[in-house]
């Protein structure tokens, strides 16, 4: 999928969610209690070279992101994710483009979503912060800490859209993450 198509689709979805009429949901209905969320998204992974290495021009790697969250008391969530790169990692050098295999990764950790506010009677905006431990799924299987932050626009029926950023410290990668999720 063309990255611009995905960005336009996300922008249109955010716009439609924002513009839903207030009477599209019963005002007296209580929001159901959700126990878990399944999300599917996309990310743009950017490699960050170490300071001692000369600047290089890296092309972001597109990847698919699958997230499962189990809700705990007091706005905490157990988060697990699977990140599947959809292309190789490409770096522009004086000799041309150098490509290398981009390994999938998995992570498990905790997230907190205690900051939020109601936009309409059935739409809520939430900030979510997470700390996870991850591993690269490859022969060497490096472990890495991962920090994340995202903003989500959610309806009381469980549907939500999100955009955020994540940083993996031992593998020197940052990512722009966006997608959709549904709470059950």
C-alpha positions as CSV (number, residue, x, y, z in Angstrom):
1,X,0.0,0.0,0.0
2,X,1.3,3.4,-0.9
3,X,2.2,5.3,2.3
4,X,0.3,8.4,1.2
5,X,-2.8,6.3,0.7
6,X,-2.5,5.1,4.3
7,X,-2.0,8.7,5.6
8,X,-5.0,10.0,3.7
9,X,-7.2,7.1,4.9
10,X,-6.2,7.8,8.5
11,X,-6.9,11.5,8.1
12,X,-10.3,10.8,6.6
13,X,-11.1,8.3,9.3
14,X,-10.1,10.8,12.0
15,X,-12.3,13.5,10.3
16,X,-15.3,11.1,10.1
17,X,-15.0,10.1,13.7
18,X,-14.8,13.7,14.8
19,X,-17.8,14.8,12.7
20,X,-20.2,12.1,13.8
21,X,-23.5,13.7,15.0
22,X,-24.2,13.8,18.7
23,X,-27.4,11.8,18.3
24,X,-25.6,8.9,16.6
25,X,-25.3,7.3,20.1
26,X,-27.9,7.1,22.8
27,X,-27.0,9.8,25.4
28,X,-28.2,7.8,28.3
29,X,-26.4,4.6,27.4
30,X,-23.6,3.6,29.7
31,X,-20.3,2.7,28.1
32,X,-19.7,-1.0,28.2
33,X,-16.8,-2.4,30.3
34,X,-14.0,-3.5,28.0
35,X,-11.5,-6.2,29.0
36,X,-9.1,-6.2,26.0
37,X,-8.2,-4.3,22.8
38,X,-7.0,-5.6,19.5
39,X,-5.2,-3.1,17.2
40,X,-3.7,-3.2,13.8
41,X,-1.5,-0.5,12.5
42,X,1.5,0.5,10.5
43,X,4.8,2.1,11.5
44,X,7.6,3.9,9.8
45,X,10.9,2.7,11.4
46,X,13.9,5.1,11.4
47,X,17.4,3.9,12.2
48,X,19.5,6.2,14.3
49,X,23.2,5.9,13.7
50,X,25.6,6.1,16.7
51,X,27.4,9.4,17.2
52,X,30.8,8.0,16.2
53,X,29.5,6.9,12.8
54,X,29.3,9.5,10.0
55,X,25.8,10.7,9.2
56,X,24.0,8.5,6.8
57,X,20.7,8.9,5.0
58,X,18.4,6.0,6.0
59,X,15.1,5.4,4.2
60,X,12.4,4.5,6.7
61,X,11.2,0.9,6.8
62,X,7.5,0.3,6.6
63,X,6.1,-2.3,9.0
64,X,2.8,-3.8,10.1
65,X,2.1,-3.6,13.9
66,X,-0.3,-6.0,15.7
67,X,-1.1,-5.0,19.3
68,X,-3.0,-6.8,22.1
69,X,-3.9,-5.0,25.3
70,X,-5.4,-6.5,28.4
71,X,-6.9,-4.0,30.8
72,X,-6.0,-3.9,34.4
73,X,-7.4,-1.8,37.2
74,X,-6.5,1.9,37.5
75,X,-6.0,2.7,33.8
76,X,-3.1,0.2,33.4
77,X,-2.8,-2.3,30.5
78,X,-0.6,-5.3,29.8
79,X,0.6,-4.7,26.2
80,X,2.0,-7.2,23.7
81,X,3.0,-6.4,20.2
82,X,4.4,-7.9,17.1
83,X,6.1,-5.7,14.5
84,X,6.5,-7.2,11.0
85,X,8.8,-5.2,8.6
86,X,7.3,-5.0,5.1
87,X,10.5,-4.0,3.4
88,X,14.3,-4.1,3.8
89,X,16.3,-1.5,5.7
90,X,17.8,0.9,3.1
91,X,20.7,3.3,3.6
92,X,21.9,5.8,1.0
93,X,25.7,5.9,0.7
94,X,28.1,7.4,-1.8
95,X,28.1,4.0,-3.6
96,X,24.3,3.7,-3.9
97,X,21.6,2.1,-1.9
98,X,22.7,-0.5,0.6
99,X,19.9,-2.9,1.7
100,X,19.8,-5.3,4.7
101,X,17.2,-7.6,6.1
102,X,14.8,-6.1,8.7
103,X,13.9,-8.6,11.4
104,X,10.5,-8.8,13.0
105,X,10.3,-8.0,16.7
106,X,8.0,-8.8,19.7
107,X,7.5,-6.9,22.9
108,X,5.7,-7.2,26.2
109,X,5.1,-4.6,28.8
110,X,2.8,-2.2,30.7
111,X,1.0,1.0,29.5
112,X,-0.8,3.7,31.4
113,X,-3.7,5.7,29.9
114,X,-4.7,8.0,32.8
115,X,-4.7,11.2,30.8
116,X,-7.8,11.9,28.7
117,X,-10.8,14.1,28.2
118,X,-14.3,13.8,26.6
119,X,-14.7,15.6,23.2
120,X,-18.4,14.7,22.8
121,X,-20.6,12.6,24.9
122,X,-19.4,9.4,23.2
123,X,-15.9,10.3,22.0
124,X,-12.8,10.4,24.3
125,X,-9.2,11.4,23.6
126,X,-6.6,9.6,25.6
127,X,-2.8,9.8,26.0
128,X,-1.1,6.5,26.5
129,X,2.4,5.9,27.7
130,X,4.1,2.5,27.7
131,X,7.3,0.7,28.8
132,X,8.0,-2.6,27.2
133,X,10.8,-5.1,26.8
134,X,11.3,-6.5,23.3
135,X,13.3,-8.9,21.4
136,X,14.4,-9.1,17.7
137,X,13.2,-12.3,16.2
138,X,16.4,-13.4,14.5
139,X,19.3,-15.7,15.2
140,X,21.0,-13.3,17.6
141,X,17.7,-12.3,19.3
142,X,18.8,-9.0,20.8
143,X,16.7,-7.7,23.7
144,X,15.8,-4.0,24.0
145,X,13.8,-1.6,26.1
146,X,11.0,0.2,24.3
147,X,9.3,3.4,25.3
148,X,6.1,4.6,23.6
149,X,3.5,7.4,23.6
150,X,0.4,7.7,21.6
151,X,-2.8,9.7,21.3
152,X,-6.0,7.8,20.7
153,X,-9.5,9.0,19.8
154,X,-12.0,6.4,21.0
155,X,-15.7,6.0,20.8
156,X,-17.6,4.4,23.7
157,X,-18.6,1.4,21.5
158,X,-14.9,0.4,21.5
159,X,-13.6,1.7,18.1
160,X,-10.5,3.9,18.1
161,X,-7.8,5.5,16.0
162,X,-4.3,6.2,17.3
163,X,-1.1,7.9,16.3
164,X,2.1,7.9,18.3
165,X,5.8,7.3,18.5
166,X,8.1,4.7,20.0
167,X,11.8,4.4,20.6
168,X,13.9,1.2,21.0
169,X,17.1,2.0,22.8
170,X,19.5,-0.9,22.2
171,X,18.6,-1.2,18.6
172,X,18.7,2.5,17.9
173,X,15.3,2.8,16.2
174,X,12.5,5.3,16.5
175,X,9.1,4.8,14.9
176,X,6.0,6.7,13.9
177,X,3.0,4.4,14.6
178,X,-0.6,4.8,13.5
179,X,-3.6,2.5,13.2
180,X,-7.0,1.4,14.4
181,X,-8.2,-0.7,17.3
182,X,-11.3,-2.1,18.8
183,X,-12.0,-2.8,22.5
184,X,-14.0,-5.9,23.4
